[in-house]
Amino acid sequence: MTPNAQHTVFRWRAVPKSPFHFGDRGDRASTDLWPRSDTVFGAFLAAWALRPESGRSFFPEGQPPDSSIQFSSLFPAWGRVRFLPRPYVRVKLQTEDAADRKAFGKVRFVSESVFPQLLHGGPIAFGRHLRIGDLFLLHPDDLPGGPARWERSGRPPVESLLETDTIAGNVLDRVTSAADTFRRAAVRFNQEDGCRLWGLVRCPADAADAVQAALAELGRQGLGGLRSIGFGAFEVESFEPLPAADPLAPLLRPPEPSATHLCLLSLYHPTRAEVEGGVIGEDDPHVAYDALRRGGWIWSAGDTALRKRTIRMLTEGSVVRRVGGGPTGDIVDVTPEAFRSRPRSHTVWRDGRAFGLAFSPKEVNDDE
C-alpha cells in the first residue's frame, strides 16, 4: 500500500490481559513471539464483521478485502520505550569480542533510539548498550530514571519482557476412557513490569473511530489462537494520530524519490511484478531479508478443522528495494479447495502488504 495524503497513520497500544498463542504453522505445541501483521489484519476483519452498523464493507464480491486499512505487526513496549524489529542491515559493531557479535545476532528488537543508528549502519558501541534477555537491546538513556540506574546496578531493571511456556491438557478416548496428554504453547508479556504491545495502523481519518471500536471488540474476542480457553485478551490503552514530532513520522510519510529502500514493519508478500522489478534483487548489496512460511487454521464463525494454503512471506526488519513507487505487496487468496465446496463458504485472505519505513542505506566500511 503506497502512502498517500488521504490516509492517516495512527499509533496504538494494548495492555495484555492473558497469555497469547500465535500459531505459526497450525501447531498448538509452538507459538510465535509476537502478533504479525497478517494475524492482526485477519482478526480485525473478524471483529469488524460483528459490527454491521459500521457501514464500511471489507468484502466486495470476488475482490480482496478493503485495502484502505493496513496494520503493522505489533511489537513490545516497556513503559515509554517502544521496540522495533532489528533491521537486517550491515552494521559496524565497535567490539572485538566474538561473544558480543554472537549476542548481537540473537537480538530481535531494538529501542527506537537504537533503531536509526542500526538503520544507517552504526557504529554501535555494543558493550555500552543494555540487553533485556537475549531479544531486546536498548540504550541506558532509555531507562526510567536515566543511565545512572543501570550504572549503579549493572543489570537491567527487569529480567524479561516476554516468556514462553507450555500448558498441559488431557483428552479422553470416548471408547476406552484412556487419557492422553497434549501441550499448548503460550507467550506471556510481562504486564506487571509495564510491558505492552504497540503498533501502527494506516487508515482514512474518517474511519478512525470505527477502527478503534473494532480493535476494542477484538480485545474482548481475543487475538490469536486458543481463545476458547481465555487466551488473547487485551485492552486498547491508547489510539491516536502519529504526532509530527514522533521519530518515525518522517520515515512514514510518502517517501522522497531519493529514498531507495524500505525496512519492513510488517510481513510482506511481493507481487510477481515487484519481484521481476528487483525488489529483492540479488545485485543490490543492501537488500537483506528473512522469510517464513505462513499457514494456520481457518476460523470462520467457529472452528473449521481446515488449514489455509501456506505461503512464504518476508519478515519484519527485512530491507527491500523500492520499485515502482512501492513496494506494495498484495492480499493473497489462501482458500483451500476443501473449504470452497462447503455451504456458506467464502474466500480466505492473508494480508501481505508492505508497511515499512523508507530510507537510503549507507555504506559500511569494516576497516574504519
N, C-alpha and C positions, 0 to 999 in steps of 0.2 A: 504494500500500500504506500503510494507516494504521498508524503505530507503536503497539505495544501491549506489555503487560508480559511476554508470552510470548517476545518476540524480544529478542535482544541485538545491539548494534552492535559490530562488530569493525573494527579498522583493520589494514591490511596493507601491506607494502612489498615491491617486487620489484626485483631487480637485472637490468637489461637485459644480455643476453649476445650480442646480434646486432642487425643492423638490423631494422626493422619496416616493414610495409606495411599501412596501414589504408585499404582501398579504400572510398571514399565513394559512388562511382557505378558500381562494377564496372569502372573504367578503371585498368589497371595503370600508366599513364603519370602518374598523380597519386595522392597519398596525403594522408590526414588527418594531423594532427599528434599526436594522442593517441588512445588506445583509448576509444571511447564505451561507455556502459553497455550498450547493446543488443549490441554486439560481445562484451563481456566475458561477459554472461549466456549468449549463444548458444554461445560457445566453452567456457564452463564446463559446459554441459549435454553437449556432445560429450565432454569429458573424463570427466564423471560416468558417461556411458554405458559407458565402458570398465571401470567398477568395479562389476560385478554384485553383489559382496558387500556393497555399501553398505546394501541393504535398504530404501532410500527411493525410491519411484517418482516420477519427474517427468512421466510421460506417461500419465495416466489416459485411457482410450479416449475420443476425441471431445472432450476437455477441454484447455484450455491447460496448459502445464507448471505444476508445483507452484509456487505463488506465495509459499511460506514463506521463500524465499531471494531476496534482492534486492541488486543491486550498484549503487554509484555508478559514474560514469566514473572512469578512472584519470588522475591528474594528476602533473605532475613534482614532484619534491622535490630539494632540494640540501642535502646534509648534514642538519642538523636542521630546515631551513626547508622547510615544506610550502607548496605553492602551491595556490590555489583559483581557480576561474573568476572573472573580474571581473564583479561583479553589474551588471545593467542597471538602475541606479538613477540618479536625478538627483543629481549631486554638485557641491558648491561647491568649485571649484579656486581656491586663493589664488595666482593668477598673472594678469598682464595680457598675457603673451606668447602670441601666436597659435600659435607653433611648439610651445609646451608643450601647448596644448589639442589640437593635431593629434597630438602624440606620445602623449598620454594616450588618445586614441581608438584607437591601434593596440595598446594593452596588452590581452593576453588572459588573463594570470594575475597574481594578486597574492598576496603572502605572507599568512599567517594573522594577522599583526599589522596589516596594512593592511586586510584584508578587513572587519572590523567597522566601521572608520571609513567605508569606502565604503558599507556596507550601511545606515548611518544618515545618509548624506548629506554626510559630511565635517564641517568643512572639511579639505581636503587641501593641504598646502604642497608642491606637486608638485616644485618645484626642489630641495627638501631630501631627496627620495627617490631611490633608486638604481634604475637600469634595467639589465637584462642583455639586450642586444639590443633589439629593439622589443617583445618579447612579455611580458617579466617585469618586475614592479615590486615592490620591497621597501624596507623602512626600513633605514638604516645600522645600527641596533641589532640587526638580524637577522644581520649578518655574523659569521662566526667571528672572534674577536678584537675585536669591537665596532666602533663607528663610527670609531675612530682609524685603522683600516686603510684605510677609504675616504677619510678626510680627507687622509691622507699621500699617497696615490697619485692621487686624483682620478679613478679609473676602477675598474670592478668587478674583483674578483679572477679572474673567469672571463669570457671573451668571449661564450660561448653555452652554453646548456644542451641545446639540440637543434638539429639542422640537417637539411635535406633535400637529397638529391642523386638522380641517376638512374644506373642501371646498364644498360649496353648488352648486348643479346643478339642472336644471329644465328639465323635459321631458313633451312633449305634446302628448295627446291622438290623434291619427290620425282621429278618427271618431268624437269625441265630442269637440276636441281642449282644453279639460280640462288640466290644468297644475298640475304637482306633483313635489315635491322637494325631492331630494335624497342627501346623504352626501358621500364624498370621503375623506378618511383619508390620511394625509401626514406627513412625518417626514422631518424636516429641520435641516441640520447641520450648525453650526454657523461659516460659512466660513469667515465672516468679522473679527472674532477674532482668526482666524488661525486654525479652526477645519478642519481636513482632514480625509480621510479613508485610512487605510493601511492594507496590508495582505501579505501572503506568497504564493508562488507557487513553486511546485517541478516539474521539467521537465528536459528532456535531454538538455545538454548545447547547442547542435547544433540547437535546436528548439527555443531558447530564443528570437531571433529577430522576428520570426513569431508569437510567443506568445504575445510579446509586441505590434506588429502591430494589432493583433486581439483584444487586450484589448483597444487600441486606437479606433478601429472601434466600439467596444462595447460602449465606452463612447459617440460616436456620435449617436448610435442607442438608447441608454438608457438602464438602468439596473432596473429591477423590473417592476411593473405594471403602468398603466395609461400613457404609453409613448406617446399615441396619443394626449395627451394634454400637452406634454412637460416635463413630469416627467422623472427622472432617468439619466439626462445628467451629465457627468463628464469628466475631462481631466486627463490623466496619467501624474503625476508630476515627477515621477522617477521610474525606473525599473533597478535593479542592483543585482548582486550576493550578497548573505548574507555574509558580511565580517567575517573572522575567529574571530575577536575581538567582534562581536556582542554578547550581553549577552545570546541570545537564541541559538547561534550556537552550543555550547556543547550538548544541550538537543535535537537538531535536527539531529545530526549525527547518523549513525547506532548504536543503543543502546548497551551498555555493558550488558553482561548476568546478572550483579548484579542489573540492573535497573528493578524493579519488577512491576511498574505501569506506566500508561500513562495518562497525563492530556490533554484533547481534546481541540484543536483549531478549530475544525470543528464539524458539525453534524456527527453522526456515526450510521450506521445500522449494528449491528453484524450479522455474519453468524450463521447458526444453529450450526455448529461445534464449533465456538467460544463460544456460549452460553453454550453448553454442556461441553466445556473445562473449564468453570468457569470465563469467562471474567467479568461477573457481579455477581460473586458468593456471596451468602449471608453469607458465612462463613468467608469472608475477611472484617475486620473492616475498612479498608482503602478505600474500594470501595464505592463511593457515586456518585449519578448521578440524573439528572432530564431528563424527556422525554417529547416530544411534538409530536403532530400529524402534519404531512405534507401532504398537498393536493394541491389545487390550480387549475387554468385553464390551458388548453393546448393551447399553441401558436405555430402554425406551418405554417409559411409564411402567418400569419393572424390569426384572432380570430376564434376558432373552436366551441365555446359555449359548450365545453365538459370539464368535470373535470377529473383530474388524480386520479388514485386509491390512497387512503390515507394509509400511513404507519406511524409507530411510530419510532422516532429516538432519540438517546441520544444527549443532548445539549452540547455546548461549556462549558468548565470548569469542566465537569464530569471527575471523576477519575475511571479508569477501570484497571483490572489486565492484565498484559501482558501474552499472551498464544501463544505457537507455533511460536515464533518469531514475532508475531504481537502485538496487533490486527490489522487486515487489513480492515475488513468490506467488503461491496460489492456495486455494482451498480445495482439498483433494477428496474425491469420492472414494471412500473406503468400504462401501457396502458389499458384504459377501453375497454371493448368488443365493445362498440358502435363505437369506433374510428377505430378498426381493420377492420371493414366492409366497411370503406369509400375508395373511389378511392385514389390512391397515398398515402395511409396511411403508417405509419412506427411505429416502436417501440418507446415508450416514456420511457426515463430512468431518474432515480433520483440517484444522487451520494451519497452513504452512506459510503464512505471510511474514515477511521480514519486518521486524520492529527493531530499529537499531540507531546507532549514533554515527553520523557522518564525520570523517576526519581524513587527514593526509598523513600517512606514516612517515617517520623519519628514519634515515639510515643509521644503523648502529655499527660502530667500529670497535671490535673487541680489543684492539691494540691501544685505544686511547687511555 
